[in-house]
Amino acid sequence: METKFEFAKQIVQEAADYILAHMKEDLQVERKSSPTDLVTRLDKEVQQLLVDRIKSIYPEDLICAEEGCLRAAVGQGSVWVIDPIDGTNNFVAQQEDFAVMLAYFENGVGKFGIIYDVMKGDCYHGGGAFPPCRNNDPLPPFKKKPLQEFLVAGNSGMFESNEWGLADLGRAALGIRVYGSAAISYAKVLSGRLLTYITYLQPWDYAAASILGESLGYRLLTVSGEPADFKTRQPVMMVPIEMQEEIQSYIYERKEN
Amino acid sequence: METKFEFAKQIVQEAADYILAHMKEDLQVERKSSPTDLVTRLDKEVQQLLVDRIKSIYPEDLICAEEGCLRAAVGQGSVWVIDPIDGTNNFVAQQEDFAVMLAYFENGVGKFGIIYDVMKGDCYHGGGAFPPCRNNDPLPPFKKKPLQEFLVAGNSGMFESNEWGLADLGRAALGIRVYGSAAISYAKVLSGRLLTYITYLQPWDYAAASILGESLGYRLLTVSGEPADFKTRQPVMMVPIEMQEEIQSYIYERKEN
């Protein structure tokens, strides 16, 4: 597993270098499901780069990835989960606050996760048998404080509609932040800078963070407190186990009629 | 003015160095007007450092500053406007995304502004007779694009209540961001990473940005499109002049009954 982990960190670095080398070129921005759901040439090229590198060394392994139709389920076999550029809107509009994410599972067990904040050059890596680190520094295990001393993050639309009680949680906390990228938000949770990040996500948005977080005292759950399915788009939250109960006194899944 | 500008940049650097040297100590966090309106020992000490340095060299100059009761009006005389730590909640909860701000006016005319993102080490400086720069690089003049290609920022509560049509503007744009600091948000506007930043602010929150922004094609206005008063807490927006009309088709002051 050591070799696979080193390989994974190396190809994520290659992906980041590729983005840095090409981000000033024409990005060929396209719209996917909505006018604000963007994809660029580089999302596709970076995913292809990662897929090709994995397939060249581990031809039997399976892949679940954001762009296109590689949708292996993580529950069986050796599965890589790829988000080539998380925070594509930030990438296009700001040229910062986006990240490459990679996670690796064997028969449903997370072995390691990697979140690479490309413009800061910060690599969050580890989980499973590997100590979770930012670059060469160990990440801090969760440290409990009163709710009112924590910031919480999510999607602005969810705060606006108070979906799942998100605005109520924000009011009980120190404040609300919206960064526009799951990877960037999770990196802040893993650094102790946010209590939690709550929104609708796909498996590639949360897989790496969920593996990294487990080693630090967090769990990746749906807003009703169940394990995420790692298959479909679900409302999920990464919460410290120690404060799950308190967070869930605000956050709950509303059963629609 | 050249000497005064160099002096200003030097004392802001001293302030940032002071924060970096002392931020791991006990911050003595206190609450001001509300449970989420924080002030620390360092807000006060950094302000005192800046006031002392200004008064030692320019004893006749006047000061308007966030903490305490130095509240000179910018309209008359030589006035320094100080925000020792903007984004205090980020400073306390995240140890990043906060800034020192300093602005200088003569008889109401902005001569230069400085925004120093302490943890990134990025100094935004200039305005008036000085070219606006981030560190040694010139900042880009505003470049018009369709509204839907821009991100907009503000305060989460204002988005939640759609105050001044802020959520409507967010929906017409590429998305909404909430960073928890006027300085950090303005730095992104000045870098072309946000279209606008709209929220209730005090003069020390917007003075530096307003001077820097003027040289790049922006204006600091109230949400009804009037010049800000530089005296009281007002709902203000920094907008590119070229897109003011389009922005104001969403943003307007609601007259309460």
Chai-1 contact restraints between the chains, C-beta under 6 A:
chainA,res_idxA,chainB,res_idxB,connection_type,confidence,min_distance_angstrom,max_distance_angstrom,comment,restraint_id
A,T36,B,L174,contact,1.0,0.0,6.0,A-B,restraint_1
A,T36,B,G175,contact,1.0,0.0,6.0,A-B,restraint_2
A,N89,B,L174,contact,1.0,0.0,6.0,A-B,restraint_3
A,N89,B,G175,contact,1.0,0.0,6.0,A-B,restraint_4
A,A93,B,L151,contact,1.0,0.0,6.0,A-B,restraint_5
A,A93,B,L174,contact,1.0,0.0,6.0,A-B,restraint_6
A,Q94,B,R193,contact,1.0,0.0,6.0,A-B,restraint_7
A,L151,B,A93,contact,1.0,0.0,6.0,A-B,restraint_8
A,S156,B,F159,contact,1.0,0.0,6.0,A-B,restraint_9
A,S156,B,I176,contact,1.0,0.0,6.0,A-B,restraint_10
A,F159,B,S156,contact,1.0,0.0,6.0,A-B,restraint_11
A,F159,B,E160,contact,1.0,0.0,6.0,A-B,restraint_12
A,E160,B,F159,contact,1.0,0.0,6.0,A-B,restraint_13
A,E160,B,E160,contact,1.0,0.0,6.0,A-B,restraint_14
A,E160,B,A167,contact,1.0,0.0,6.0,A-B,restraint_15
A,A167,B,E160,contact,1.0,0.0,6.0,A-B,restraint_16
A,L174,B,T36,contact,1.0,0.0,6.0,A-B,restraint_17
A,L174,B,N89,contact,1.0,0.0,6.0,A-B,restraint_18
A,L174,B,A93,contact,1.0,0.0,6.0,A-B,restraint_19
A,G175,B,T36,contact,1.0,0.0,6.0,A-B,restraint_20
A,G175,B,N89,contact,1.0,0.0,6.0,A-B,restraint_21
A,G175,B,G180,contact,1.0,0.0,6.0,A-B,restraint_22
A,I176,B,S156,contact,1.0,0.0,6.0,A-B,restraint_23
A,R177,B,V178,contact,1.0,0.0,6.0,A-B,restraint_24
A,R177,B,G180,contact,1.0,0.0,6.0,A-B,restraint_25
A,V178,B,R177,contact,1.0,0.0,6.0,A-B,restraint_26
A,V178,B,V178,contact,1.0,0.0,6.0,A-B,restraint_27
A,G180,B,G175,contact,1.0,0.0,6.0,A-B,restraint_28
A,G180,B,R177,contact,1.0,0.0,6.0,A-B,restraint_29
A,R193,B,Q94,contact,1.0,0.0,6.0,A-B,restraint_30
